[in-house]
Amino acid sequence: MSGNEQRRDSWSRYWQGGALHSCAGSFEGNYADSIGSFWRGIFEPLKAGDRVLDIATGNGALPRLLLDTRGTAAALPEIDAIDLAAIAPPWYQACGADVRDRLRFHAGVAAEALPFADASFDLVISQYGLEYSDLSNSVAEVLRVLKPGAAVALIVHHAESLPVRLGRAECREIAWLLQSGGLIPRARRLLPFLARLGTPEGAASVQRDPDAAKARQRYNESMRELQQRAAGAAGDFLAETQQALGQLAAATPAAGQRAAETQLQALVEQLEQSLLRQAELVEHALDADAVQKLGQRLAQGDSQRLEITEIHVRDELFGWSLRVGAQ
C-alpha cells in the first residue's frame, strides 16, 4: 500500500468511527469557542445563491455548522465538500432532500486535483485540512476554482499548538508500546500462557512453567511503566490502552489464544493507524513563516487582503486562522 493509500485508509477508518471532526477529544459536538466564532463570522455574509467549497471536510463539521447557523435548507448556499478519505457523514444521511439538493459530499477527491470548473466558487474553506495536501499543487487548484475577488478562509495546524504537542507525545508513546521488547510484544508473548489458564490442567502447568513466570513478570513490569507514563500524560490515550490490555488479559482464559491474538492485532492496527495520523499532523503543522507563505500565495502577493491570527481555545493555542479576500 502506497503512502497516499495508507493515509486515505487511515482517515477513512477514523471518519467511519463517527467523529464529527478531528479534535473529538477536545470538543463535544461541533467546534465551539473562538473556532466556532471564526466560522460564524465567515458564514454570515453568504447568500443562498453563493457556492462554497469545503476542502478535507471529514465528516462535515463545517457544512454542519453552516446548516445549524442558517437553520433551514432554503437559506443555505450551495456547498461542495470534498475529502480524500471514504466519507459518509452519519448526520448527513438523516438530512432531507432539501438539504441534499444544496449540500454535496465528494469522497476520494484530492485537494491537488479538484473536479470543478474554473471560477466556480465564492468561498473556499478548510479546517485542519488543506495543510495536509501538497501545497505546491493544491493552492493552484484553489486559485483556479475561485471566482474573481472570491474569498478563502482556513484554520490550519500551528506547529506549537496543543493538538500538535499532544500529537508529538502520542507518537512517542505509540513507538514505546510497539517497540521490540515493549509492552505489546510482551503482551503477545503472554497470551499462550493466559489461554492455558482456561482449564484446571492448563492452570497447573502454567504454575510450574518458568517461561510463564518470566513472561508474566516482564508484562507486569511494562504495565507498571505504562501506568506511570499515563499518570503524567495529557489525554486518555495511555489509560485507554492500559484498560484495553487489562480486559484482553482477563478475557483470554475463556476466549482462547486465537481470539485473544486477533483482538490484540486489532489493537495494534488501531495504534499504527493513530501513529500515522498523529505523525502526519505533526509533519504538516505550520510555523509562522510557513503560514505567512501560504497566505501570500493565496492572496497572490498583495492583490487581496490577508489576515492571519493565532486561534486560542480556553487559553490554549489551537491553530492559525487565515482569511484572504473581502469578509
Secondary structure, DSSP 8 states (H G I E B T S, - for coil): --HHHHHHHHHHHHHHTT-SSTTTTT-SSS--HHHHHHHHHHHTT--TT-EEEEES-TTTHHHHHHHHHH-SGGG--EEEEEESS----HHHHT--HHHHTTEEEEET--TTS--S-TT-EEEEEEES-GGGS-HHHHHHHHHHHEEEEEEEEEEE-BTTSHHHHHHHHHHHHHHHHHSTTSHHHHHHHHHHHHHHTTSHHHHHHHHH-HHHHHHHHHHHHHHHHHHHHHHTSSSSHHHHHHHHHHHHHHHHHHH-HHHHHHHHHHHHHHHHHHHHHHHHHHHH-B-HHHHHHHHHHHTTTTTS-EEEEEEEETTEEEEEEEEES--
